[in-house]
Amino acid sequence: MDITTNSYKRVDVIKLKGRLDGTTAPSLEAEIKRLMDNNRFRILIDLSDATFISSAGVKVLLGAIKAARRYNRGDVRLVSASPKVKEVFNLAGLDKLFTFEDDQVSAIGNF
């Protein structure tokens, strides 16, 4: 999996490419932790090139949203998720917890 991070004035965008599974989830977790250690709590996760998300990946995203929302500091939103990836969140009952945005430009504007 490739992780690319772009920082903007109000939000950081993490773009994932490939599989988010037990092997690659720690890399994403480290990147999110790095952002939050720098007081950056508004994070968009771009899933347009993500082909698969395992339970380990979902666990990292759950931890991130919990940390970002603590004390009303920010949020973690998911952008451009494929129907297959959205189904993972639907089956886990987490589709109501996460905000899904259609494209990156409108997601940045909605923050």
C-alpha positions as CSV (number, residue, x, y, z in Angstrom):
1,M,0.0,0.0,0.0
2,D,1.2,3.5,-0.8
3,I,0.3,6.4,1.6
4,T,0.5,10.0,0.3
5,T,-0.3,12.9,2.6
6,N,-1.1,16.5,1.5
7,S,-1.6,19.2,4.0
8,Y,-3.8,22.1,3.4
9,K,-4.7,25.1,5.6
10,R,-7.7,23.5,7.3
11,V,-7.4,19.8,6.5
12,D,-4.9,17.0,5.8
13,V,-5.6,14.4,3.0
14,I,-4.2,10.9,3.3
15,K,-4.5,9.1,0.0
16,L,-4.4,5.3,0.1
17,K,-3.4,3.1,-2.8
18,G,-3.7,-0.7,-2.6
19,R,-4.8,-3.0,0.2
20,L,-5.3,-1.8,3.8
21,D,-4.8,-5.0,5.8
22,G,-3.0,-6.3,8.8
23,T,0.4,-5.8,7.2
24,T,-0.2,-2.2,6.0
25,A,-2.5,-0.9,8.7
26,P,0.4,0.0,11.1
27,S,1.8,2.4,8.4
28,L,-1.5,4.2,8.2
29,E,-1.8,4.3,12.0
30,A,1.7,5.8,12.2
31,E,0.9,8.5,9.6
32,I,-2.4,9.5,11.4
33,K,-0.5,9.6,14.8
34,R,2.1,11.9,13.2
35,L,-0.6,14.3,12.1
36,M,-2.3,14.3,15.4
37,D,0.9,14.8,17.3
38,N,1.2,18.0,15.3
39,N,-2.3,19.1,16.3
40,R,-3.8,18.2,13.0
41,F,-7.2,16.7,13.7
42,R,-9.2,17.3,10.5
43,I,-8.3,14.4,8.3
44,L,-9.7,13.1,5.0
45,I,-8.9,9.5,4.0
46,D,-9.1,9.3,0.2
47,L,-10.0,5.7,-0.7
48,S,-10.4,6.2,-4.4
49,D,-7.4,3.8,-5.1
50,A,-8.0,1.5,-2.1
51,T,-8.8,-2.0,-3.3
52,F,-9.5,-3.7,0.0
53,I,-9.9,-2.9,3.7
54,S,-9.6,-5.6,6.3
55,S,-10.8,-5.5,9.9
56,A,-7.3,-4.3,10.9
57,G,-7.7,-1.3,8.6
58,V,-11.2,-0.6,10.0
59,K,-9.8,-0.7,13.5
60,V,-7.2,1.9,12.6
61,L,-9.8,4.2,11.2
62,L,-12.0,3.7,14.2
63,G,-9.2,4.7,16.5
64,A,-8.5,7.7,14.4
65,I,-12.0,9.0,14.4
66,K,-12.2,8.4,18.2
67,A,-9.0,10.4,18.8
68,A,-10.0,13.2,16.4
69,R,-13.5,13.7,17.8
70,R,-12.2,13.7,21.4
71,Y,-12.8,17.1,23.0
72,N,-14.4,18.2,19.7
73,R,-11.0,18.7,18.1
74,G,-11.8,17.5,14.6
75,D,-13.0,14.6,12.5
76,V,-11.9,11.8,10.1
77,R,-13.9,11.5,6.9
78,L,-13.7,9.0,4.1
79,V,-13.6,10.2,0.5
80,S,-14.3,8.4,-2.8
81,A,-14.9,4.9,-1.3
82,S,-15.8,2.3,-3.8
83,P,-19.0,0.3,-3.3
84,K,-17.0,-2.7,-2.3
85,V,-15.2,-0.7,0.4
86,K,-18.4,0.9,1.6
87,E,-19.9,-2.5,2.0
88,V,-17.3,-3.4,4.6
89,F,-18.5,-0.5,6.7
90,N,-22.1,-1.4,6.1
91,L,-21.6,-5.0,7.2
92,A,-19.8,-3.8,10.3
93,G,-22.6,-1.4,11.1
94,L,-20.1,1.6,11.0
95,D,-21.7,3.4,8.0
96,K,-23.5,5.7,10.4
97,L,-20.3,6.6,12.3
98,F,-18.2,7.7,9.4
99,T,-19.0,10.5,7.0
100,F,-18.6,9.5,3.4
101,E,-17.8,12.2,0.9
102,D,-18.1,11.8,-2.9
103,D,-15.0,13.8,-4.0
104,Q,-12.0,15.4,-2.4
105,V,-12.8,19.0,-3.4
106,S,-16.2,19.1,-1.9
107,A,-15.0,17.2,1.2
108,I,-12.3,19.8,1.8
109,G,-14.9,22.5,1.4
110,N,-17.3,20.8,3.8
111,F,-14.8,20.7,6.6
